[in-house]
């Protein structure tokens, strides 16, 4: 529950700024990572957020000299109309 609240706070700030932003990659397990992004409608909304989060995930795997393997993508809307994407991935 606390993790969910902590993840929601940056999204709220991102929506308020009316732009788009990505968040740092977080290690979730042995070889599992997660990153997220939020984008206003002008920056592509949900699809824009998804593209930015996957690009951030690719950047992480590239830095490790590995290839990305996306295992899950969660998308949704943030108030008032921004798109959100959370990408879970491994680097192999």
Buried (B, 14 or more C-beta within 10 A) or exposed (E): EEEEEEBEEBBEEBBEEEEBBBBEBEEEEEEBBBBBBBBBBEBBBBEBBBBBBBEBBBEBBEEEEEEBEEEEBEBEBBEEEBBBBBBBBBBE
